[in-house]
């Protein structure tokens, strides 16, 4: 995974964060949307899940443009944020396939949170954490 295309460490982190968190939310959304029957998923399901993942990730990347970016270096904070934004994105993109208007959205957010925490303990997660260190020391400037 080489992201060095003349980008600084913060831009590399934003790029990796965008792709990897969008995939996490999208994967959880897809599984819940088809109620676990992944082989029954259509291109429409994949498109909705991809849009949901992208929509959930945009505000997360937006956080990295603020002075709160240093919190993204914490796996629990970034996972909680992607879970929260995942709930909002899923609720916005489509109705629930489960009883209750927001049941699927809440399950998507919770699933994205859990998946994000699990991935953060993998070698890929450790590489992303090293990129996030570019934000970890920003608060010492004040």
N, CA, C and O atoms as a GROMACS GRO file, in nm:
protein
  568
    1UNK      N    1   0.085  -0.118   0.000
    1UNK     CA    2   0.000   0.000   0.000
    1UNK      C    3   0.089   0.123   0.000
    1UNK      O    4   0.131   0.170   0.106
    2UNK      N    5   0.118   0.174  -0.114
    2UNK     CA    6   0.200   0.293  -0.126
    2UNK      C    7   0.110   0.410  -0.162
    2UNK      O    8   0.041   0.408  -0.264
    3UNK      N    9   0.110   0.512  -0.077
    3UNK     CA   10   0.028   0.630  -0.102
    3UNK      C   11   0.113   0.753  -0.126
    3UNK      O   12   0.058   0.863  -0.140
    4UNK      N   13   0.244   0.738  -0.130
    4UNK     CA   14   0.332   0.853  -0.146
    4UNK      C   15   0.338   0.896  -0.292
    4UNK      O   16   0.417   0.843  -0.370
    5UNK      N   17   0.254   0.990  -0.327
    5UNK     CA   18   0.254   1.044  -0.463
    5UNK      C   19   0.277   1.194  -0.454
    5UNK      O   20   0.208   1.273  -0.519
    6UNK      N   21   0.376   1.232  -0.373
    6UNK     CA   22   0.403   1.372  -0.352
    6UNK      C   23   0.310   1.434  -0.249
    6UNK      O   24   0.305   1.556  -0.236
    7UNK      N   25   0.239   1.351  -0.176
    7UNK     CA   26   0.146   1.400  -0.074
    7UNK      C   27   0.216   1.403   0.061
    7UNK      O   28   0.301   1.320   0.091
    8UNK      N   29   0.178   1.501   0.143
    8UNK     CA   30   0.228   1.507   0.279
    8UNK      C   31   0.160   1.402   0.365
    8UNK      O   32   0.063   1.340   0.321
    9UNK      N   33   0.209   1.379   0.487
    9UNK     CA   34   0.153   1.273   0.572
    9UNK      C   35   0.006   1.296   0.607
    9UNK      O   36  -0.070   1.200   0.618
   10UNK      N   37  -0.034   1.421   0.623
   10UNK     CA   38  -0.175   1.446   0.655
   10UNK      C   39  -0.266   1.414   0.537
   10UNK      O   40  -0.374   1.358   0.555
   11UNK      N   41  -0.222   1.450   0.417
   11UNK     CA   42  -0.303   1.420   0.299
   11UNK      C   43  -0.306   1.270   0.272
   11UNK      O   44  -0.408   1.216   0.229
   12UNK      N   45  -0.194   1.203   0.296
   12UNK     CA   46  -0.191   1.057   0.281
   12UNK      C   47  -0.292   0.994   0.376
   12UNK      O   48  -0.368   0.905   0.337
   13UNK      N   49  -0.294   1.041   0.501
   13UNK     CA   50  -0.388   0.987   0.600
   13UNK      C   51  -0.532   1.011   0.556
   13UNK      O   52  -0.615   0.920   0.564
   14UNK      N   53  -0.562   1.131   0.509
   14UNK     CA   54  -0.699   1.160   0.464
   14UNK      C   55  -0.742   1.069   0.350
   14UNK      O   56  -0.855   1.020   0.348
   15UNK      N   57  -0.652   1.047   0.256
   15UNK     CA   58  -0.682   0.962   0.142
   15UNK      C   59  -0.707   0.817   0.186
   15UNK      O   60  -0.804   0.755   0.143
   16UNK      N   61  -0.620   0.765   0.271
   16UNK     CA   62  -0.636   0.629   0.321
   16UNK      C   63  -0.761   0.618   0.407
   16UNK      O   64  -0.836   0.522   0.396
   17UNK      N   65  -0.782   0.716   0.493
   17UNK     CA   66  -0.899   0.717   0.580
   17UNK      C   67  -1.027   0.713   0.499
   17UNK      O   68  -1.119   0.638   0.530
   18UNK      N   69  -1.033   0.795   0.395
   18UNK     CA   70  -1.153   0.802   0.311
   18UNK      C   71  -1.186   0.666   0.250
   18UNK      O   72  -1.299   0.620   0.258
   19UNK      N   73  -1.086   0.603   0.189
   19UNK     CA   74  -1.112   0.476   0.124
   19UNK      C   75  -1.143   0.363   0.220
   19UNK      O   76  -1.234   0.284   0.198
   20UNK      N   77  -1.065   0.357   0.327
   20UNK     CA   78  -1.080   0.243   0.417
   20UNK      C   79  -1.207   0.253   0.502
   20UNK      O   80  -1.272   0.150   0.525
   21UNK      N   81  -1.244   0.370   0.549
   21UNK     CA   82  -1.367   0.383   0.627
   21UNK      C   83  -1.491   0.370   0.538
   21UNK      O   84  -1.592   0.316   0.582
   22UNK      N   85  -1.484   0.418   0.414
   22UNK     CA   86  -1.596   0.403   0.322
   22UNK      C   87  -1.621   0.255   0.295
   22UNK      O   88  -1.736   0.211   0.287
   23UNK      N   89  -1.514   0.178   0.281
   23UNK     CA   90  -1.528   0.034   0.258
   23UNK      C   91  -1.588  -0.035   0.380
   23UNK      O   92  -1.670  -0.126   0.366
   24UNK      N   93  -1.549   0.007   0.499
   24UNK     CA   94  -1.604  -0.054   0.621
   24UNK      C   95  -1.754  -0.030   0.631
   24UNK      O   96  -1.831  -0.123   0.652
   25UNK      N   97  -1.795   0.096   0.617
   25UNK     CA   98  -1.938   0.128   0.627
   25UNK      C   99  -2.015   0.061   0.514
   25UNK      O  100  -2.123   0.006   0.536
   26UNK      N  101  -1.961   0.066   0.393
   26UNK     CA  102  -2.028   0.006   0.279
   26UNK      C  103  -2.047  -0.144   0.295
   26UNK      O  104  -2.152  -0.197   0.260
   27UNK      N  105  -1.946  -0.211   0.346
   27UNK     CA  106  -1.956  -0.356   0.366
   27UNK      C  107  -2.063  -0.392   0.468
   27UNK      O  108  -2.143  -0.482   0.445
   28UNK      N  109  -2.065  -0.320   0.578
   28UNK     CA  110  -2.166  -0.346   0.681
   28UNK      C  111  -2.305  -0.314   0.627
   28UNK      O  112  -2.400  -0.390   0.649
   29UNK      N  113  -2.318  -0.203   0.557
   29UNK     CA  114  -2.446  -0.163   0.499
   29UNK      C  115  -2.497  -0.270   0.402
   29UNK      O  116  -2.615  -0.306   0.406
   30UNK      N  117  -2.410  -0.321   0.317
   30UNK     CA  118  -2.449  -0.422   0.219
   30UNK      C  119  -2.500  -0.548   0.287
   30UNK      O  120  -2.604  -0.602   0.250
   31UNK      N  121  -2.426  -0.596   0.385
   31UNK     CA  122  -2.466  -0.719   0.454
   31UNK      C  123  -2.601  -0.702   0.523
   31UNK      O  124  -2.685  -0.791   0.517
   32UNK      N  125  -2.622  -0.588   0.587
   32UNK     CA  126  -2.750  -0.565   0.655
   32UNK      C  127  -2.864  -0.540   0.557
   32UNK      O  128  -2.977  -0.583   0.581
   33UNK      N  129  -2.834  -0.473   0.447
   33UNK     CA  130  -2.939  -0.443   0.349
   33UNK      C  131  -2.996  -0.571   0.288
   33UNK      O  132  -3.117  -0.579   0.265
   34UNK      N  133  -2.911  -0.670   0.263
   34UNK     CA  134  -2.959  -0.796   0.206
   34UNK      C  135  -2.984  -0.900   0.315
   34UNK      O  136  -3.006  -1.017   0.286
   35UNK      N  137  -2.981  -0.855   0.438
   35UNK     CA  138  -3.008  -0.937   0.556
   35UNK      C  139  -2.922  -1.063   0.561
   35UNK      O  140  -2.969  -1.171   0.596
   36UNK      N  141  -2.795  -1.045   0.526
   36UNK     CA  142  -2.700  -1.154   0.534
   36UNK      C  143  -2.691  -1.241   0.410
   36UNK      O  144  -2.601  -1.324   0.400
   37UNK      N  145  -2.781  -1.224   0.316
   37UNK     CA  146  -2.782  -1.304   0.192
   37UNK      C  147  -2.698  -1.232   0.087
   37UNK      O  148  -2.751  -1.177  -0.010
   38UNK      N  149  -2.568  -1.232   0.106
   38UNK     CA  150  -2.477  -1.154   0.023
   38UNK      C  151  -2.482  -1.197  -0.124
   38UNK      O  152  -2.465  -1.115  -0.213
   39UNK      N  153  -2.506  -1.325  -0.148
   39UNK     CA  154  -2.511  -1.373  -0.287
   39UNK      C  155  -2.636  -1.326  -0.359
   39UNK      O  156  -2.644  -1.337  -0.481
   40UNK      N  157  -2.734  -1.273  -0.286
   40UNK     CA  158  -2.855  -1.217  -0.346
   40UNK      C  159  -2.840  -1.068  -0.376
   40UNK      O  160  -2.932  -1.006  -0.430
   41UNK      N  161  -2.727  -1.010  -0.342
   41UNK     CA  162  -2.705  -0.867  -0.363
   41UNK      C  163  -2.699  -0.835  -0.512
   41UNK      O  164  -2.639  -0.909  -0.590
   42UNK      N  165  -2.762  -0.726  -0.549
   42UNK     CA  166  -2.763  -0.681  -0.688
   42UNK      C  167  -2.669  -0.562  -0.701
   42UNK      O  168  -2.615  -0.512  -0.602
   43UNK      N  169  -2.650  -0.518  -0.823
   43UNK     CA  170  -2.568  -0.399  -0.846
   43UNK      C  171  -2.629  -0.277  -0.777
   43UNK      O  172  -2.556  -0.189  -0.732
   44UNK      N  173  -2.760  -0.272  -0.769
   44UNK     CA  174  -2.827  -0.163  -0.698
   44UNK      C  175  -2.790  -0.164  -0.550
   44UNK      O  176  -2.763  -0.060  -0.492
   45UNK      N  177  -2.788  -0.284  -0.490
   45UNK     CA  178  -2.747  -0.294  -0.349
   45UNK      C  179  -2.604  -0.245  -0.331
   45UNK      O  180  -2.574  -0.170  -0.238
   46UNK      N  181  -2.514  -0.288  -0.421
   46UNK     CA  182  -2.375  -0.244  -0.412
   46UNK      C  183  -2.363  -0.093  -0.428
   46UNK      O  184  -2.284  -0.028  -0.358
   47UNK      N  185  -2.441  -0.037  -0.520
   47UNK     CA  186  -2.436   0.108  -0.543
   47UNK      C  187  -2.485   0.184  -0.420
   47UNK      O  188  -2.423   0.283  -0.380
   48UNK      N  189  -2.594   0.140  -0.360
   48UNK     CA  190  -2.647   0.206  -0.240
   48UNK      C  191  -2.547   0.194  -0.125
   48UNK      O  192  -2.523   0.292  -0.054
   49UNK      N  193  -2.488   0.076  -0.108
   49UNK     CA  194  -2.390   0.056   0.000
   49UNK      C  195  -2.267   0.144  -0.022
   49UNK      O  196  -2.214   0.201   0.072
   50UNK      N  197  -2.222   0.154  -0.147
   50UNK     CA  198  -2.105   0.238  -0.177
   50UNK      C  199  -2.136   0.384  -0.149
   50UNK      O  200  -2.054   0.455  -0.091
   51UNK      N  201  -2.253   0.430  -0.190
   51UNK     CA  202  -2.292   0.569  -0.164
   51UNK      C  203  -2.302   0.595  -0.014
   51UNK      O  204  -2.262   0.701   0.034
   52UNK      N  205  -2.356   0.498   0.059
   52UNK     CA  206  -2.368   0.512   0.204
   52UNK      C  207  -2.229   0.524   0.267
   52UNK      O  208  -2.207   0.609   0.354
   53UNK      N  209  -2.136   0.440   0.224
   53UNK     CA  210  -2.000   0.447   0.277
   53UNK      C  211  -1.933   0.579   0.246
   53UNK      O  212  -1.867   0.637   0.332
   54UNK      N  213  -1.948   0.626   0.124
   54UNK     CA  214  -1.888   0.754   0.086
   54UNK      C  215  -1.950   0.870   0.164
   54UNK      O  216  -1.879   0.959   0.211
   55UNK      N  217  -2.083   0.867   0.178
   55UNK     CA  218  -2.152   0.974   0.251
   55UNK      C  219  -2.111   0.976   0.399
   55UNK      O  220  -2.099   1.084   0.458
   56UNK      N  221  -2.089   0.860   0.457
   56UNK     CA  222  -2.047   0.853   0.598
   56UNK      C  223  -1.905   0.902   0.617
   56UNK      O  224  -1.870   0.952   0.724
   57UNK      N  225  -1.823   0.887   0.515
   57UNK     CA  226  -1.681   0.920   0.528
   57UNK      C  227  -1.651   1.067   0.506
   57UNK      O  228  -1.553   1.119   0.560
   58UNK      N  229  -1.732   1.136   0.428
   58UNK     CA  230  -1.706   1.278   0.399
   58UNK      C  231  -1.695   1.361   0.527
   58UNK      O  232  -1.598   1.436   0.541
   59UNK      N  233  -1.790   1.352   0.621
   59UNK     CA  234  -1.773   1.433   0.743
   59UNK      C  235  -1.654   1.389   0.828
   59UNK      O  236  -1.596   1.470   0.901
   60UNK      N  237  -1.619   1.261   0.821
   60UNK     CA  238  -1.504   1.212   0.896
   60UNK      C  239  -1.375   1.276   0.844
   60UNK      O  240  -1.290   1.319   0.922
   61UNK      N  241  -1.362   1.282   0.714
   61UNK     CA  242  -1.246   1.350   0.655
   61UNK      C  243  -1.253   1.499   0.687
   61UNK      O  244  -1.150   1.563   0.707
   62UNK      N  245  -1.374   1.555   0.692
   62UNK     CA  246  -1.391   1.695   0.730
   62UNK      C  247  -1.335   1.724   0.868
   62UNK      O  248  -1.280   1.831   0.892
   63UNK      N  249  -1.350   1.630   0.960
   63UNK     CA  250  -1.295   1.647   1.095
   63UNK      C  251  -1.144   1.665   1.089
   63UNK      O  252  -1.088   1.738   1.171
   64UNK      N  253  -1.079   1.599   0.994
   64UNK     CA  254  -0.932   1.610   0.986
   64UNK      C  255  -0.888   1.748   0.938
   64UNK      O  256  -0.770   1.780   0.941
   65UNK      N  257  -0.981   1.829   0.893
   65UNK     CA  258  -0.949   1.966   0.850
   65UNK      C  259  -0.966   2.067   0.963
   65UNK      O  260  -0.941   2.186   0.944
   66UNK      N  261  -1.008   2.021   1.081
   66UNK     CA  262  -1.030   2.109   1.196
   66UNK      C  263  -0.922   2.086   1.302
   66UNK      O  264  -0.834   2.001   1.285
   67UNK      N  265  -0.929   2.163   1.408
   67UNK     CA  266  -0.833   2.143   1.517
   67UNK      C  267  -0.866   2.018   1.600
   67UNK      O  268  -0.791   1.985   1.692
   68UNK      N  269  -0.976   1.950   1.570
   68UNK     CA  270  -1.011   1.824   1.637
   68UNK      C  271  -0.947   1.704   1.569
   68UNK      O  272  -0.969   1.590   1.612
   69UNK      N  273  -0.869   1.727   1.466
   69UNK     CA  274  -0.807   1.619   1.390
   69UNK      C  275  -0.721   1.528   1.476
   69UNK      O  276  -0.709   1.408   1.447
   70UNK      N  277  -0.662   1.581   1.580
   70UNK     CA  278  -0.574   1.499   1.664
   70UNK      C  279  -0.650   1.382   1.727
   70UNK      O  280  -0.588   1.281   1.762
   71UNK      N  281  -0.780   1.395   1.743
   71UNK     CA  282  -0.860   1.287   1.801
   71UNK      C  283  -0.874   1.168   1.707
   71UNK      O  284  -0.910   1.058   1.749
   72UNK      N  285  -0.846   1.190   1.579
   72UNK     CA  286  -0.856   1.082   1.482
   72UNK      C  287  -0.744   0.980   1.501
   72UNK      O  288  -0.754   0.868   1.450
   73UNK      N  289  -0.640   1.015   1.573
   73UNK     CA  290  -0.532   0.921   1.601
   73UNK      C  291  -0.573   0.818   1.706
   73UNK      O  292  -0.503   0.719   1.726
   74UNK      N  293  -0.684   0.841   1.773
   74UNK     CA  294  -0.736   0.749   1.873
   74UNK      C  295  -0.834   0.653   1.806
   74UNK      O  296  -0.935   0.697   1.749
   75UNK      N  297  -0.806   0.523   1.812
   75UNK     CA  298  -0.891   0.425   1.741
   75UNK      C  299  -1.035   0.428   1.789
   75UNK      O  300  -1.127   0.407   1.710
   76UNK      N  301  -1.056   0.454   1.917
   76UNK     CA  302  -1.192   0.453   1.971
   76UNK      C  303  -1.270   0.575   1.925
   76UNK      O  304  -1.388   0.566   1.892
   77UNK      N  305  -1.204   0.690   1.922
   77UNK     CA  306  -1.270   0.812   1.876
   77UNK      C  307  -1.304   0.805   1.728
   77UNK      O  308  -1.415   0.838   1.688
   78UNK      N  309  -1.208   0.761   1.647
   78UNK     CA  310  -1.237   0.754   1.502
   78UNK      C  311  -1.341   0.647   1.473
   78UNK      O  312  -1.422   0.665   1.382
   79UNK      N  313  -1.340   0.538   1.547
   79UNK     CA  314  -1.441   0.433   1.527
   79UNK      C  315  -1.579   0.482   1.570
   79UNK      O  316  -1.679   0.453   1.504
   80UNK      N  317  -1.585   0.555   1.681
   80UNK     CA  318  -1.713   0.608   1.726
   80UNK      C  319  -1.768   0.709   1.625
   80UNK      O  320  -1.888   0.710   1.597
   81UNK      N  321  -1.682   0.792   1.570
   81UNK     CA  322  -1.728   0.889   1.471
   81UNK      C  323  -1.778   0.822   1.344
   81UNK      O  324  -1.881   0.863   1.290
   82UNK      N  325  -1.708   0.719   1.296
   82UNK     CA  326  -1.755   0.653   1.174
   82UNK      C  327  -1.886   0.579   1.203
   82UNK      O  328  -1.970   0.568   1.114
   83UNK      N  329  -1.903   0.530   1.323
   83UNK     CA  330  -2.030   0.468   1.360
   83UNK      C  331  -2.144   0.569   1.359
   83UNK      O  332  -2.252   0.543   1.307
   84UNK      N  333  -2.118   0.685   1.418
   84UNK     CA  334  -2.218   0.792   1.422
   84UNK      C  335  -2.254   0.842   1.282
   84UNK      O  336  -2.371   0.855   1.247
   85UNK      N  337  -2.151   0.868   1.202
   85UNK     CA  338  -2.175   0.915   1.066
   85UNK      C  339  -2.236   0.804   0.980
   85UNK      O  340  -2.309   0.833   0.884
   86UNK      N  341  -2.207   0.679   1.013
   86UNK     CA  342  -2.268   0.566   0.943
   86UNK      C  343  -2.418   0.557   0.968
   86UNK      O  344  -2.494   0.526   0.876
   87UNK      N  345  -2.459   0.585   1.091
   87UNK     CA  346  -2.603   0.588   1.122
   87UNK      C  347  -2.672   0.694   1.038
   87UNK      O  348  -2.774   0.668   0.975
   88UNK      N  349  -2.617   0.814   1.038
   88UNK     CA  350  -2.677   0.924   0.963
   88UNK      C  351  -2.681   0.895   0.813
   88UNK      O  352  -2.782   0.920   0.748
   89UNK      N  353  -2.573   0.844   0.759
   89UNK     CA  354  -2.566   0.817   0.615
   89UNK      C  355  -2.665   0.707   0.575
   89UNK      O  356  -2.733   0.720   0.474
   90UNK      N  357  -2.673   0.602   0.654
   90UNK     CA  358  -2.764   0.492   0.621
   90UNK      C  359  -2.909   0.537   0.631
   90UNK      O  360  -2.991   0.501   0.547
   91UNK      N  361  -2.940   0.615   0.732
   91UNK     CA  362  -3.078   0.666   0.747
   91UNK      C  363  -3.115   0.757   0.631
   91UNK      O  364  -3.229   0.758   0.586
   92UNK      N  365  -3.019   0.834   0.582
   92UNK     CA  366  -3.042   0.925   0.471
   92UNK      C  367  -3.058   0.850   0.338
   92UNK      O  368  -3.141   0.886   0.255
   93UNK      N  369  -2.976   0.747   0.318
   93UNK     CA  370  -2.969   0.680   0.187
   93UNK      C  371  -3.089   0.589   0.157
   93UNK      O  372  -3.135   0.583   0.043
   94UNK      N  373  -3.139   0.519   0.258
   94UNK     CA  374  -3.250   0.426   0.230
   94UNK      C  375  -3.323   0.392   0.358
   94UNK      O  376  -3.272   0.412   0.468
   95UNK      N  377  -3.444   0.340   0.342
   95UNK     CA  378  -3.526   0.299   0.456
   95UNK      C  379  -3.475   0.169   0.516
   95UNK      O  380  -3.392   0.100   0.457
   96UNK      N  381  -3.525   0.138   0.631
   96UNK     CA  382  -3.484   0.018   0.702
   96UNK      C  383  -3.548  -0.106   0.642
   96UNK      O  384  -3.663  -0.104   0.600
   97UNK      N  385  -3.473  -0.214   0.638
   97UNK     CA  386  -3.525  -0.343   0.595
   97UNK      C  387  -3.562  -0.428   0.716
   97UNK      O  388  -3.588  -0.547   0.703
   98UNK      N  389  -3.565  -0.367   0.832
   98UNK     CA  390  -3.596  -0.432   0.958
   98UNK      C  391  -3.709  -0.354   1.024
   98UNK      O  392  -3.736  -0.240   0.986
   99UNK      N  393  -3.776  -0.413   1.123
   99UNK     CA  394  -3.880  -0.338   1.195
   99UNK      C  395  -3.822  -0.213   1.261
   99UNK      O  396  -3.714  -0.220   1.320
  100UNK      N  397  -3.891  -0.103   1.251
  100UNK     CA  398  -3.843   0.023   1.307
  100UNK      C  399  -3.780   0.108   1.199
  100UNK      O  400  -3.707   0.057   1.114
  101UNK      N  401  -3.807   0.235   1.202
  101UNK     CA  402  -3.762   0.325   1.096
  101UNK      C  403  -3.610   0.337   1.087
  101UNK      O  404  -3.556   0.352   0.978
  102UNK      N  405  -3.542   0.331   1.199
  102UNK     CA  406  -3.397   0.353   1.200
  102UNK      C  407  -3.318   0.232   1.249
  102UNK      O  408  -3.199   0.244   1.280
  103UNK      N  409  -3.381   0.118   1.258
  103UNK     CA  410  -3.314  -0.001   1.308
  103UNK      C  411  -3.191  -0.036   1.225
  103UNK      O  412  -3.084  -0.059   1.280
  104UNK      N  413  -3.208  -0.041   1.094
  104UNK     CA  414  -3.095  -0.077   1.008
  104UNK      C  415  -2.984   0.027   1.014
  104UNK      O  416  -2.866  -0.007   1.012
  105UNK      N  417  -3.021   0.154   1.023
  105UNK     CA  418  -2.920   0.260   1.032
  105UNK      C  419  -2.837   0.245   1.159
  105UNK      O  420  -2.715   0.258   1.156
  106UNK      N  421  -2.903   0.217   1.270
  106UNK     CA  422  -2.832   0.200   1.397
  106UNK      C  423  -2.744   0.075   1.392
  106UNK      O  424  -2.631   0.077   1.440
  107UNK      N  425  -2.796  -0.032   1.334
  107UNK     CA  426  -2.716  -0.154   1.321
  107UNK      C  427  -2.595  -0.130   1.230
  107UNK      O  428  -2.486  -0.181   1.257
  108UNK      N  429  -2.614  -0.054   1.123
  108UNK     CA  430  -2.503  -0.021   1.034
  108UNK      C  431  -2.397   0.058   1.109
  108UNK      O  432  -2.278   0.028   1.098
  109UNK      N  433  -2.438   0.157   1.184
  109UNK     CA  434  -2.343   0.237   1.262
  109UNK      C  435  -2.269   0.154   1.364
  109UNK      O  436  -2.147   0.168   1.380
  110UNK      N  437  -2.341   0.068   1.434
  110UNK     CA  438  -2.277  -0.018   1.534
  110UNK      C  439  -2.181  -0.115   1.467
  110UNK      O  440  -2.070  -0.137   1.515
  111UNK      N  441  -2.224  -0.174   1.357
  111UNK     CA  442  -2.138  -0.267   1.283
  111UNK      C  443  -2.013  -0.199   1.230
  111UNK      O  444  -1.905  -0.256   1.235
  112UNK      N  445  -2.028  -0.076   1.180
  112UNK     CA  446  -1.912  -0.001   1.131
  112UNK      C  447  -1.816   0.031   1.246
  112UNK      O  448  -1.694   0.024   1.229
  113UNK      N  449  -1.871   0.065   1.362
  113UNK     CA  450  -1.787   0.090   1.480
  113UNK      C  451  -1.706  -0.034   1.516
  113UNK      O  452  -1.584  -0.026   1.533
  114UNK      N  453  -1.773  -0.149   1.526
  114UNK     CA  454  -1.706  -0.273   1.564
  114UNK      C  455  -1.601  -0.312   1.459
  114UNK      O  456  -1.488  -0.347   1.494
  115UNK      N  457  -1.639  -0.305   1.332
  115UNK     CA  458  -1.544  -0.340   1.226
  115UNK      C  459  -1.423  -0.247   1.226
  115UNK      O  460  -1.310  -0.291   1.204
  116UNK      N  461  -1.447  -0.120   1.251
  116UNK     CA  462  -1.338  -0.023   1.256
  116UNK      C  463  -1.241  -0.054   1.370
  116UNK      O  464  -1.120  -0.045   1.353
  117UNK      N  465  -1.294  -0.089   1.486
  117UNK     CA  466  -1.209  -0.124   1.600
  117UNK      C  467  -1.129  -0.250   1.568
  117UNK      O  468  -1.009  -0.257   1.596
  118UNK      N  469  -1.195  -0.350   1.512
  118UNK     CA  470  -1.126  -0.475   1.478
  118UNK      C  471  -1.014  -0.449   1.378
  118UNK      O  472  -0.902  -0.497   1.397
  119UNK      N  473  -1.043  -0.374   1.272
  119UNK     CA  474  -0.941  -0.345   1.171
  119UNK      C  475  -0.825  -0.265   1.230
  119UNK      O  476  -0.711  -0.280   1.186
  120UNK      N  477  -0.853  -0.182   1.330
  120UNK     CA  478  -0.746  -0.101   1.389
  120UNK      C  479  -0.640  -0.185   1.459
  120UNK      O  480  -0.529  -0.136   1.482
  121UNK      N  481  -0.670  -0.309   1.492
  121UNK     CA  482  -0.574  -0.398   1.557
  121UNK      C  483  -0.498  -0.486   1.457
  121UNK      O  484  -0.413  -0.565   1.498
  122UNK      N  485  -0.527  -0.473   1.329
  122UNK     CA  486  -0.459  -0.552   1.226
  122UNK      C  487  -0.335  -0.477   1.178
  122UNK      O  488  -0.317  -0.359   1.210
  123UNK      N  489  -0.249  -0.544   1.101
  123UNK     CA  490  -0.133  -0.473   1.044
  123UNK      C  491  -0.174  -0.351   0.960
  123UNK      O  492  -0.107  -0.247   0.965
  124UNK      N  493  -0.283  -0.362   0.884
  124UNK     CA  494  -0.331  -0.247   0.808
  124UNK      C  495  -0.368  -0.133   0.903
  124UNK      O  496  -0.334  -0.017   0.877
  125UNK      N  497  -0.436  -0.164   1.010
  125UNK     CA  498  -0.473  -0.063   1.108
  125UNK      C  499  -0.352   0.005   1.170
  125UNK      O  500  -0.354   0.126   1.194
  126UNK      N  501  -0.248  -0.072   1.196
  126UNK     CA  502  -0.125  -0.014   1.252
  126UNK      C  503  -0.057   0.080   1.152
  126UNK      O  504   0.000   0.182   1.192
  127UNK      N  505  -0.063   0.047   1.024
  127UNK     CA  506  -0.006   0.136   0.922
  127UNK      C  507  -0.084   0.267   0.915
  127UNK      O  508  -0.027   0.374   0.901
  128UNK      N  509  -0.216   0.256   0.924
  128UNK     CA  510  -0.300   0.376   0.922
  128UNK      C  511  -0.276   0.460   1.047
  128UNK      O  512  -0.274   0.583   1.040
  129UNK      N  513  -0.258   0.394   1.161
  129UNK     CA  514  -0.227   0.467   1.286
  129UNK      C  515  -0.098   0.546   1.273
  129UNK      O  516  -0.088   0.657   1.325
  130UNK      N  517   0.002   0.489   1.206
  130UNK     CA  518   0.128   0.562   1.187
  130UNK      C  519   0.106   0.688   1.104
  130UNK      O  520   0.168   0.791   1.129
  131UNK      N  521   0.016   0.680   1.005
  131UNK     CA  522  -0.015   0.800   0.926
  131UNK      C  523  -0.090   0.903   1.012
  131UNK      O  524  -0.069   1.023   0.996
  132UNK      N  525  -0.175   0.855   1.102
  132UNK     CA  526  -0.253   0.945   1.188
  132UNK      C  527  -0.166   1.021   1.287
  132UNK      O  528  -0.208   1.123   1.341
  133UNK      N  529  -0.046   0.972   1.311
  133UNK     CA  530   0.043   1.040   1.405
  133UNK      C  531   0.078   1.182   1.360
  133UNK      O  532   0.122   1.263   1.441
  134UNK      N  533   0.059   1.210   1.233
  134UNK     CA  534   0.083   1.346   1.183
  134UNK      C  535  -0.010   1.446   1.252
  134UNK      O  536   0.023   1.564   1.262
  135UNK      N  537  -0.125   1.401   1.300
  135UNK     CA  538  -0.222   1.486   1.367
  135UNK      C  539  -0.208   1.480   1.519
  135UNK      O  540  -0.257   1.569   1.589
  136UNK      N  541  -0.145   1.378   1.570
  136UNK     CA  542  -0.142   1.354   1.714
  136UNK      C  543  -0.076   1.465   1.794
  136UNK      O  544  -0.110   1.486   1.910
  137UNK      N  545   0.017   1.536   1.734
  137UNK     CA  546   0.093   1.637   1.808
  137UNK      C  547   0.054   1.780   1.774
  137UNK      O  548   0.121   1.874   1.815
  138UNK      N  549  -0.054   1.797   1.698
  138UNK     CA  550  -0.098   1.932   1.658
  138UNK      C  551  -0.140   2.017   1.776
  138UNK      O  552  -0.127   2.140   1.769
  139UNK      N  553  -0.190   1.958   1.883
  139UNK     CA  554  -0.240   2.038   1.995
  139UNK      C  555  -0.128   2.105   2.076
  139UNK      O  556  -0.155   2.193   2.157
  140UNK      N  557  -0.003   2.065   2.056
  140UNK     CA  558   0.107   2.122   2.133
  140UNK      C  559   0.152   2.258   2.082
  140UNK      O  560   0.234   2.323   2.145
  141UNK      N  561   0.100   2.301   1.968
  141UNK     CA  562   0.139   2.431   1.912
  141UNK      C  563   0.081   2.548   1.990
  141UNK      O  564   0.138   2.657   1.985
  142UNK      N  565  -0.028   2.530   2.060
  142UNK     CA  566  -0.094   2.644   2.124
  142UNK      C  567  -0.027   2.694   2.246
  142UNK      O  568  -0.074   2.789   2.308
   0.00000   0.00000   0.00000
